[in-house]
Protein backbone atom coordinates (compact mmCIF):
# COMPACT_ATOMS: atom_id res chain seq x y z
CA UNK A 1 0.00 0.00 0.00
CA UNK A 2 0.98 3.68 -0.27
CA UNK A 3 4.58 3.43 -1.43
CA UNK A 4 4.50 7.03 -2.59
CA UNK A 5 6.97 9.82 -2.07
CA UNK A 6 4.79 11.29 0.67
CA UNK A 7 5.84 10.05 4.07
CA UNK A 8 3.27 12.09 5.95
CA UNK A 9 -0.41 11.45 6.41
CA UNK A 10 -2.79 13.43 4.24
CA UNK A 11 -5.55 12.95 6.79
CA UNK A 12 -4.65 15.25 9.65
CA UNK A 13 -6.55 16.92 12.46
CA UNK A 14 -8.14 20.32 11.86
CA UNK A 15 -8.04 22.96 14.56
CA UNK A 16 -11.47 21.88 15.79
CA UNK A 17 -10.29 18.30 16.18
CA UNK A 18 -11.95 16.85 13.09
CA UNK A 19 -10.45 14.56 10.47
CA UNK A 20 -11.75 16.41 7.46
CA UNK A 21 -10.63 13.93 4.79
CA UNK A 22 -12.80 11.28 6.44
CA UNK A 23 -15.77 13.64 6.54
CA UNK A 24 -15.28 14.45 2.88
CA UNK A 25 -15.03 10.76 2.12
CA UNK A 26 -18.41 10.32 3.80
CA UNK A 27 -19.76 13.03 1.51
CA UNK A 28 -18.48 11.05 -1.45
CA UNK A 29 -20.42 8.06 -0.07
CA UNK A 30 -23.57 10.14 0.35
CA UNK A 31 -23.34 11.06 -3.33
CA UNK A 32 -23.27 7.43 -4.37
CA UNK A 33 -26.15 5.19 -5.45
CA UNK A 34 -28.35 3.92 -2.62
CA UNK A 35 -27.65 0.56 -1.01
CA UNK A 36 -29.46 -1.04 1.89
CA UNK A 37 -29.53 -4.17 4.00
CA UNK A 38 -31.95 -5.92 6.32
CA UNK A 39 -31.11 -8.64 8.86
CA UNK A 40 -33.93 -11.11 9.39
CA UNK A 41 -34.03 -13.96 11.89
CA UNK A 42 -33.32 -16.56 9.20
CA UNK A 43 -31.08 -14.63 6.84
CA UNK A 44 -29.79 -11.30 5.54
CA UNK A 45 -30.60 -9.40 2.36
CA UNK A 46 -28.54 -6.61 0.78
CA UNK A 47 -29.70 -4.60 -2.19
CA UNK A 48 -28.47 -1.78 -4.34
CA UNK A 49 -29.54 0.58 -7.07
CA UNK A 50 -27.55 -0.39 -10.16
CA UNK A 51 -28.83 2.32 -12.45
CA UNK A 52 -26.13 3.16 -14.96
CA UNK A 53 -25.75 6.38 -16.83
CA UNK A 54 -26.21 5.03 -20.32
CA UNK A 55 -28.40 2.58 -22.21
CA UNK A 56 -25.26 1.50 -24.03
CA UNK A 57 -23.82 -0.28 -20.98
CA UNK A 58 -24.12 -4.06 -20.94
CA UNK A 59 -25.83 -4.02 -17.56
CA UNK A 60 -26.00 -7.79 -17.10
CA UNK A 61 -22.22 -7.97 -16.88
CA UNK A 62 -21.87 -5.34 -14.18
CA UNK A 63 -21.90 -6.53 -10.57
CA UNK A 64 -21.97 -4.31 -7.52
CA UNK A 65 -22.89 -7.05 -5.07
CA UNK A 66 -19.89 -9.37 -4.71
CA UNK A 67 -19.42 -12.60 -2.78
CA UNK A 68 -16.25 -12.52 -0.71
CA UNK A 69 -16.35 -16.03 0.65
CA UNK A 70 -18.97 -18.75 0.58
CA UNK A 71 -21.04 -17.24 3.34
CA UNK A 72 -20.41 -13.54 3.01
CA UNK A 73 -21.16 -10.79 0.51
CA UNK A 74 -20.43 -7.10 0.11
CA UNK A 75 -22.24 -4.17 -1.45
CA UNK A 76 -21.25 -0.50 -1.42
CA UNK A 77 -22.15 3.10 -1.96
CA UNK A 78 -19.53 5.54 -3.19
CA UNK A 79 -16.51 5.30 -5.46
CA UNK A 80 -16.59 2.05 -7.47
CA UNK A 81 -12.86 1.62 -8.11
CA UNK A 82 -12.09 1.95 -4.39
CA UNK A 83 -14.66 -0.78 -3.69
CA UNK A 84 -12.88 -3.21 -5.97
CA UNK A 85 -9.67 -2.77 -4.00
CA UNK A 86 -11.48 -3.64 -0.77
CA UNK A 87 -13.22 -6.66 -2.27
CA UNK A 88 -9.89 -7.98 -3.51
CA UNK A 89 -8.23 -7.53 -0.13
CA UNK A 90 -11.19 -9.09 1.66
CA UNK A 91 -11.13 -12.11 -0.63
CA UNK A 92 -7.43 -12.58 -0.04
CA UNK A 93 -7.89 -12.33 3.69
CA UNK A 94 -10.77 -14.83 3.60
CA UNK A 95 -8.73 -17.24 1.50
CA UNK A 96 -5.76 -16.88 3.80
CA UNK A 97 -7.96 -17.73 6.81
CA UNK A 98 -9.36 -20.76 4.97
CA UNK A 99 -5.86 -21.95 4.16
CA UNK A 100 -4.97 -21.86 7.82
CA UNK A 101 -8.15 -23.20 9.45
CA UNK A 102 -9.98 -25.02 6.62
CA UNK A 103 -13.15 -23.18 7.58
CA UNK A 104 -14.90 -20.11 6.23
CA UNK A 105 -13.83 -16.95 7.99
CA UNK A 106 -16.75 -15.75 10.16
CA UNK A 107 -18.26 -12.50 8.93
CA UNK A 108 -17.43 -10.56 12.11
CA UNK A 109 -13.73 -11.29 11.67
CA UNK A 110 -13.82 -10.44 7.98
CA UNK A 111 -15.43 -7.12 8.82
CA UNK A 112 -12.79 -6.34 11.45
CA UNK A 113 -10.07 -7.13 8.94
CA UNK A 114 -11.58 -4.96 6.21
CA UNK A 115 -12.26 -2.13 8.63
CA UNK A 116 -8.68 -2.20 9.79
CA UNK A 117 -7.49 -1.84 6.17
CA UNK A 118 -9.75 1.16 5.71
CA UNK A 119 -8.39 2.70 8.90
CA UNK A 120 -4.81 2.23 7.71
CA UNK A 121 -5.55 4.40 4.71
CA UNK A 122 -6.62 7.22 7.01
CA UNK A 123 -3.34 7.26 8.85
CA UNK A 124 -0.65 6.11 6.41
CA UNK A 125 1.64 8.27 4.33
CA UNK A 126 0.51 9.65 1.02
CA UNK A 127 -2.85 7.95 0.68
CA UNK A 128 -6.43 9.10 0.98
CA UNK A 129 -9.29 7.30 2.72
CA UNK A 130 -11.48 4.94 0.67
CA UNK A 131 -14.53 6.73 -0.72
CA UNK A 132 -16.92 3.87 0.04
CA UNK A 133 -19.12 2.60 2.81
CA UNK A 134 -19.66 -1.15 2.73
CA UNK A 135 -22.64 -3.23 3.73
CA UNK A 136 -21.53 -6.73 4.64
CA UNK A 137 -24.00 -9.61 4.89
CA UNK A 138 -23.06 -12.98 6.25
CA UNK A 139 -23.58 -15.75 8.73
CA UNK A 140 -21.31 -15.68 11.74
CA UNK A 141 -19.35 -18.56 13.25
CA UNK A 142 -22.40 -19.81 15.14
CA UNK A 143 -24.71 -19.42 12.16
CA UNK A 144 -26.37 -16.19 13.28
CA UNK A 145 -27.19 -13.91 10.34
CA UNK A 146 -25.42 -10.56 10.59
CA UNK A 147 -25.41 -7.25 8.76
CA UNK A 148 -22.48 -4.84 9.17
CA UNK A 149 -21.72 -1.38 7.84
CA UNK A 150 -18.09 -0.30 7.42
CA UNK A 151 -17.31 3.40 6.95
CA UNK A 152 -14.32 5.17 5.32
CA UNK A 153 -12.93 5.88 8.78
CA UNK A 154 -12.69 2.18 9.52
CA UNK A 155 -15.54 2.30 12.04
CA UNK A 156 -17.95 -0.60 11.74
CA UNK A 157 -21.42 -1.15 13.13
CA UNK A 158 -23.77 -4.10 13.28
CA UNK A 159 -27.25 -3.26 12.07
CA UNK A 160 -30.71 -4.74 12.08
CA UNK A 161 -31.45 -2.70 8.98
CA UNK A 162 -29.74 0.24 7.37
CA UNK A 163 -29.24 2.25 4.19
CA UNK A 164 -26.29 4.18 2.74
CA UNK A 165 -25.76 6.48 -0.22
CA UNK A 166 -28.15 9.00 -1.75
CA UNK A 167 -31.39 9.47 0.10
CA UNK A 168 -30.23 7.26 2.99
CA UNK A 169 -32.03 9.34 5.62
CA UNK A 170 -35.45 8.73 4.08
CA UNK A 171 -34.61 5.12 3.44
CA UNK A 172 -33.58 4.57 7.06
CA UNK A 173 -36.76 6.23 8.33
CA UNK A 174 -38.78 3.95 6.06
CA UNK A 175 -36.88 0.92 7.35
CA UNK A 176 -37.35 1.96 10.97
CA UNK A 177 -41.11 1.98 10.53
CA UNK A 178 -41.21 -1.38 8.78
CA UNK A 179 -38.60 -3.37 10.70
CA UNK A 180 -39.77 -6.07 13.07
CA UNK A 181 -37.60 -8.13 15.41
CA UNK A 182 -38.81 -11.53 14.24
CA UNK A 183 -38.97 -10.67 10.56
CA UNK A 184 -38.50 -13.52 8.13
CA UNK A 185 -36.17 -13.35 5.16
CA UNK A 186 -38.94 -13.31 2.56
CA UNK A 187 -40.55 -10.30 4.30
CA UNK A 188 -37.14 -8.67 4.55
CA UNK A 189 -36.58 -9.02 0.80
CA UNK A 190 -40.03 -7.57 0.16
CA UNK A 191 -39.34 -4.63 2.48
CA UNK A 192 -35.92 -4.08 0.92
CA UNK A 193 -37.52 -3.74 -2.51
CA UNK A 194 -40.15 -1.32 -1.22
CA UNK A 195 -37.49 0.79 0.46
CA UNK A 196 -35.35 0.84 -2.66
CA UNK A 197 -38.32 1.91 -4.75
CA UNK A 198 -39.02 4.85 -2.42
CA UNK A 199 -36.09 6.92 -3.58
CA UNK A 200 -35.68 5.36 -7.02
CA UNK A 201 -35.55 7.74 -9.96
CA UNK A 202 -37.57 6.34 -12.81
CA UNK A 203 -38.82 2.79 -13.14
CA UNK A 204 -37.27 0.06 -11.03
CA UNK A 205 -36.89 -3.31 -12.72
CA UNK A 206 -34.88 -6.53 -12.41
CA UNK A 207 -32.04 -5.11 -14.50
CA UNK A 208 -31.35 -1.90 -12.65
CA UNK A 209 -31.19 -3.30 -9.11
CA UNK A 210 -29.12 -6.06 -7.53
CA UNK A 211 -30.01 -8.29 -4.58
CA UNK A 212 -27.80 -10.57 -2.54
CA UNK A 213 -29.08 -13.01 0.07
CA UNK A 214 -27.61 -15.28 2.79
CA UNK A 215 -29.93 -17.83 4.30
CA UNK A 216 -29.30 -19.23 7.76
CA UNK A 217 -30.43 -22.67 6.57
CA UNK A 218 -27.51 -23.20 4.19
CA UNK A 219 -25.20 -20.37 5.15
CA UNK A 220 -24.39 -19.58 1.52
CA UNK A 221 -24.30 -16.09 0.02
CA UNK A 222 -26.06 -15.86 -3.30
CA UNK A 223 -26.61 -13.12 -5.84
CA UNK A 224 -30.19 -13.33 -7.09
CA UNK A 225 -30.57 -13.77 -10.84
CA UNK A 226 -32.66 -11.21 -12.76
CA UNK A 227 -35.44 -13.83 -13.01
CA UNK A 228 -35.53 -14.32 -9.25
CA UNK A 229 -35.48 -10.56 -8.70
CA UNK A 230 -38.37 -10.20 -11.14
CA UNK A 231 -40.39 -12.76 -9.15
CA UNK A 232 -39.92 -10.75 -5.97
CA UNK A 233 -40.76 -7.52 -7.79
CA UNK A 234 -43.97 -9.04 -9.12
CA UNK A 235 -44.96 -10.01 -5.59
CA UNK A 236 -44.20 -6.52 -4.37
CA UNK A 237 -46.53 -4.96 -6.92
CA UNK B 1 0.72 22.04 3.62
CA UNK B 2 -1.54 19.34 2.37
CA UNK B 3 -3.58 19.69 5.53
CA UNK B 4 -5.31 22.59 3.84
CA UNK B 5 -8.15 21.39 1.72
CA UNK B 6 -6.89 23.87 -0.87
CA UNK B 7 -4.57 21.07 -1.97
CA UNK B 8 -7.47 18.94 -3.12
CA UNK B 9 -6.80 20.38 -6.57
CA UNK B 10 -3.18 19.28 -6.50
CA UNK B 11 -3.27 15.71 -5.26
CA UNK B 12 -5.87 13.04 -5.00
CA UNK B 13 -7.52 13.92 -1.69
CA UNK B 14 -11.21 14.54 -1.16
CA UNK B 15 -12.74 18.00 -1.55
CA UNK B 16 -15.31 19.12 1.02
CA UNK B 17 -18.10 17.94 -1.28
CA UNK B 18 -16.50 14.54 -1.50
CA UNK B 19 -15.14 14.97 -5.04
CA UNK B 20 -11.73 14.04 -6.39
CA UNK B 21 -10.62 16.96 -8.53
CA UNK B 22 -7.52 15.31 -9.90
CA UNK B 23 -9.64 12.58 -11.46
CA UNK B 24 -12.05 15.10 -12.96
CA UNK B 25 -9.16 17.08 -14.43
CA UNK B 26 -7.60 13.88 -15.77
CA UNK B 27 -10.88 13.11 -17.57
CA UNK B 28 -10.95 16.59 -19.08
CA UNK B 29 -7.37 16.17 -20.26
CA UNK B 30 -8.12 12.78 -21.74
CA UNK B 31 -11.21 14.02 -23.59
CA UNK B 32 -9.90 17.23 -25.02
CA UNK B 33 -6.12 16.91 -25.18
CA UNK B 34 -5.96 14.88 -28.32
CA UNK B 35 -8.84 16.62 -30.06
CA UNK B 36 -9.99 13.22 -31.30
CA UNK B 37 -13.21 11.30 -30.97
CA UNK B 38 -13.15 7.50 -30.86
CA UNK B 39 -15.95 4.95 -31.24
CA UNK B 40 -16.19 1.25 -30.43
CA UNK B 41 -19.06 -1.06 -31.44
CA UNK B 42 -19.82 -4.68 -30.59
CA UNK B 43 -21.64 -6.91 -33.04
CA UNK B 44 -22.82 -10.50 -33.01
CA UNK B 45 -19.38 -12.00 -33.41
CA UNK B 46 -16.97 -9.10 -33.74
CA UNK B 47 -15.92 -5.70 -32.43
CA UNK B 48 -14.78 -2.64 -34.30
CA UNK B 49 -12.99 0.53 -33.22
CA UNK B 50 -12.69 3.73 -35.22
CA UNK B 51 -10.93 7.02 -34.59
CA UNK B 52 -9.75 10.07 -36.50
CA UNK B 53 -6.27 10.22 -37.88
CA UNK B 54 -4.85 13.69 -37.44
CA UNK B 55 -1.26 14.05 -38.58
CA UNK B 56 0.07 17.26 -37.04
CA UNK B 57 2.78 17.78 -39.62
CA UNK B 58 2.85 16.70 -43.26
CA UNK B 59 6.47 15.65 -42.93
CA UNK B 60 5.55 13.05 -40.32
CA UNK B 61 5.35 9.38 -41.20
CA UNK B 62 1.59 8.70 -40.91
CA UNK B 63 2.05 5.09 -39.86
CA UNK B 64 3.86 6.17 -36.72
CA UNK B 65 0.93 8.20 -35.43
CA UNK B 66 -1.65 5.71 -34.25
CA UNK B 67 -4.00 5.38 -31.32
CA UNK B 68 -4.80 1.76 -32.05
CA UNK B 69 -2.65 -0.76 -30.19
CA UNK B 70 -2.48 -4.52 -30.13
CA UNK B 71 -2.34 -5.68 -26.52
CA UNK B 72 -2.33 -9.39 -27.33
CA UNK B 73 -2.96 -11.20 -30.61
CA UNK B 74 -6.65 -11.19 -29.84
CA UNK B 75 -7.19 -8.10 -27.72
CA UNK B 76 -6.85 -4.59 -29.02
CA UNK B 77 -7.19 -1.15 -27.56
CA UNK B 78 -8.07 2.27 -28.87
CA UNK B 79 -6.57 4.70 -26.38
CA UNK B 80 -7.37 8.41 -26.38
CA UNK B 81 -5.84 11.15 -24.30
CA UNK B 82 -2.38 12.57 -23.76
CA UNK B 83 -0.29 10.48 -26.14
CA UNK B 84 2.68 9.67 -23.84
CA UNK B 85 0.23 8.65 -21.09
CA UNK B 86 -1.56 6.42 -23.61
CA UNK B 87 1.70 4.75 -24.62
CA UNK B 88 2.68 4.18 -21.00
CA UNK B 89 -0.68 2.65 -20.14
CA UNK B 90 -0.53 0.39 -23.21
CA UNK B 91 2.94 -0.87 -22.28
CA UNK B 92 1.68 -1.76 -18.82
CA UNK B 93 -1.37 -3.49 -20.27
CA UNK B 94 0.85 -5.51 -22.62
CA UNK B 95 3.05 -6.51 -19.71
CA UNK B 96 0.06 -7.57 -17.59
CA UNK B 97 -1.39 -9.63 -20.43
CA UNK B 98 1.93 -11.35 -21.11
CA UNK B 99 2.51 -11.97 -17.42
CA UNK B 100 -0.92 -13.64 -17.16
CA UNK B 101 -0.10 -15.99 -20.05
CA UNK B 102 3.23 -16.80 -18.46
CA UNK B 103 1.73 -17.55 -15.06
CA UNK B 104 -1.45 -19.38 -16.04
CA UNK B 105 -0.69 -20.82 -19.43
CA UNK B 106 -3.58 -19.36 -21.42
CA UNK B 107 -4.31 -15.95 -22.90
CA UNK B 108 -5.94 -13.35 -20.74
CA UNK B 109 -9.70 -12.87 -21.20
CA UNK B 110 -10.80 -9.34 -22.12
CA UNK B 111 -12.74 -8.68 -18.96
CA UNK B 112 -9.86 -9.81 -16.75
CA UNK B 113 -7.48 -7.46 -18.56
CA UNK B 114 -9.98 -4.62 -18.35
CA UNK B 115 -10.29 -5.14 -14.62
CA UNK B 116 -6.52 -5.27 -14.20
CA UNK B 117 -5.99 -2.03 -16.15
CA UNK B 118 -8.74 -0.40 -14.11
CA UNK B 119 -7.26 -1.55 -10.80
CA UNK B 120 -3.87 -0.18 -11.80
CA UNK B 121 -5.47 3.16 -12.73
CA UNK B 122 -7.19 3.26 -9.35
CA UNK B 123 -3.87 3.19 -7.50
CA UNK B 124 -2.99 6.59 -8.92
CA UNK B 125 -6.22 8.01 -7.57
CA UNK B 126 -5.53 6.99 -4.02
CA UNK B 127 -1.85 7.59 -3.45
CA UNK B 128 -0.41 11.04 -3.62
CA UNK B 129 2.88 10.23 -5.30
CA UNK B 130 1.65 10.13 -8.88
CA UNK B 131 -1.12 11.66 -10.90
CA UNK B 132 -3.77 9.67 -12.77
CA UNK B 133 -2.86 8.96 -16.40
CA UNK B 134 -4.92 10.98 -18.86
CA UNK B 135 -5.78 7.97 -21.01
CA UNK B 136 -9.13 6.32 -21.71
CA UNK B 137 -9.08 2.76 -23.04
CA UNK B 138 -11.62 1.27 -25.39
CA UNK B 139 -10.61 -2.37 -25.01
CA UNK B 140 -12.02 -4.87 -27.49
CA UNK B 141 -11.77 -8.60 -27.99
CA UNK B 142 -13.79 -11.77 -28.52
CA UNK B 143 -13.98 -13.88 -25.38
CA UNK B 144 -14.12 -17.71 -25.55
CA UNK B 145 -17.17 -17.86 -23.33
CA UNK B 146 -18.85 -14.49 -23.52
CA UNK B 147 -18.39 -13.59 -27.15
CA UNK B 148 -17.40 -10.12 -28.37
CA UNK B 149 -16.75 -7.57 -25.64
CA UNK B 150 -16.10 -3.84 -25.54
CA UNK B 151 -14.82 -2.32 -22.29
CA UNK B 152 -14.25 1.32 -21.52
CA UNK B 153 -11.62 1.88 -18.82
CA UNK B 154 -11.18 5.46 -17.66
CA UNK B 155 -8.70 7.54 -15.63
CA UNK B 156 -10.51 6.90 -12.36
CA UNK B 157 -10.38 3.13 -12.65
CA UNK B 158 -14.03 2.76 -13.61
CA UNK B 159 -14.60 0.02 -16.14
CA UNK B 160 -17.83 -1.04 -17.74
CA UNK B 161 -18.80 -3.44 -20.51
CA UNK B 162 -20.61 -1.73 -23.38
CA UNK B 163 -22.66 -2.64 -26.40
CA UNK B 164 -21.14 0.43 -28.01
CA UNK B 165 -19.40 3.47 -26.68
CA UNK B 166 -17.35 6.54 -27.51
CA UNK B 167 -14.66 8.65 -25.92
CA UNK B 168 -12.99 11.96 -26.73
CA UNK B 169 -14.15 15.43 -27.63
CA UNK B 170 -17.56 14.49 -29.07
CA UNK B 171 -18.28 11.44 -26.95
CA UNK B 172 -21.74 12.61 -25.93
CA UNK B 173 -22.97 13.17 -29.49
CA UNK B 174 -21.49 9.86 -30.55
CA UNK B 175 -23.18 8.08 -27.64
CA UNK B 176 -26.53 9.60 -28.68
CA UNK B 177 -26.05 8.24 -32.22
CA UNK B 178 -25.20 4.80 -30.90
CA UNK B 179 -28.05 4.65 -28.41
CA UNK B 180 -30.55 4.88 -31.22
CA UNK B 181 -29.09 1.78 -32.84
CA UNK B 182 -28.19 -0.28 -29.79
CA UNK B 183 -31.06 -2.76 -30.10
CA UNK B 184 -29.92 -3.91 -33.55
CA UNK B 185 -26.27 -4.28 -32.67
CA UNK B 186 -26.56 -7.81 -31.26
CA UNK B 187 -27.21 -9.07 -34.80
CA UNK B 188 -24.61 -7.01 -36.65
CA UNK B 189 -22.23 -8.83 -38.97
CA UNK B 190 -18.61 -7.76 -38.98
CA UNK B 191 -19.16 -5.42 -41.91
CA UNK B 192 -22.20 -3.86 -40.28
CA UNK B 193 -20.29 -3.38 -37.03
CA UNK B 194 -17.43 -1.62 -38.80
CA UNK B 195 -19.76 0.52 -40.87
CA UNK B 196 -21.87 1.50 -37.88
CA UNK B 197 -18.75 2.73 -36.09
CA UNK B 198 -17.61 4.66 -39.17
CA UNK B 199 -21.04 6.18 -39.71
CA UNK B 200 -21.19 7.23 -36.09
CA UNK B 201 -17.91 9.10 -36.40
CA UNK B 202 -19.06 10.64 -39.69
CA UNK B 203 -22.34 11.85 -38.28
CA UNK B 204 -20.69 13.32 -35.21
CA UNK B 205 -17.92 15.12 -37.07
CA UNK B 206 -20.36 16.29 -39.69
CA UNK B 207 -18.07 15.52 -42.58
CA UNK B 208 -17.28 12.80 -45.05
CA UNK B 209 -13.78 11.46 -44.90
CA UNK B 210 -11.37 9.57 -47.00
CA UNK B 211 -9.72 6.33 -46.04
CA UNK B 212 -6.56 8.14 -45.01
CA UNK B 213 -8.30 10.32 -42.44
CA UNK B 214 -9.56 7.64 -40.12
CA UNK B 215 -8.10 4.57 -38.43
CA UNK B 216 -10.21 1.44 -38.20
CA UNK B 217 -9.45 -1.87 -36.50
CA UNK B 218 -11.49 -4.92 -35.72
CA UNK B 219 -11.42 -8.42 -34.33
CA UNK B 220 -13.72 -11.18 -35.51
CA UNK B 221 -14.54 -14.55 -34.04
CA UNK B 222 -13.01 -16.45 -31.13
CA UNK B 223 -9.89 -17.25 -33.11
CA UNK B 224 -9.66 -13.93 -34.91
CA UNK B 225 -6.68 -11.64 -34.55
CA UNK B 226 -7.09 -7.97 -33.74
CA UNK B 227 -5.89 -6.10 -36.80
CA UNK B 228 -5.99 -2.63 -38.30
CA UNK B 229 -7.73 -2.25 -41.64
CA UNK B 230 -5.70 -1.10 -44.60
CA UNK B 231 -6.58 2.12 -46.35
CA UNK B 232 -8.06 0.12 -49.21
CA UNK B 233 -10.33 -1.84 -46.89
CA UNK B 234 -11.45 1.38 -45.23
CA UNK B 235 -12.23 2.91 -48.62
CA UNK B 236 -14.33 -0.15 -49.51
CA UNK B 237 -16.38 0.34 -46.38
CA UNK B 238 -16.76 4.05 -47.06
CA UNK B 239 -17.94 3.35 -50.57
CA UNK B 240 -20.43 0.79 -49.32
CA UNK B 241 -21.79 3.32 -46.83
CA UNK B 242 -22.09 5.96 -49.54
CA UNK B 243 -23.89 3.48 -51.83
CA UNK B 244 -26.34 2.56 -49.07
CA UNK B 245 -26.98 6.22 -48.41
CA UNK B 246 -27.74 6.84 -52.07
CA UNK B 247 -29.91 3.77 -52.43
Interface residues (C-beta under 8 A of the other chain):
Chain A: X2 X3 X4 X5 X6 X8 X10 X12 X14 X20 X21 X24 X25 X26 X27 X28 X29 X30 X31 X52 X54 X55 X56 X57 X58 X61 X62 X79 X80 X81 X82 X84 X85 X88 X121 X126 X127 X128 X129 X130 X131
Chain B: X2 X3 X5 X11 X12 X13 X14 X15 X16 X17 X18 X19 X20 X111 X115 X118 X119 X121 X122 X125 X126 X127 X128 X129 X130 X146 X156 X157 X158 X160 X161 X162 X163 X164 X165 X175 X178 X179 X182
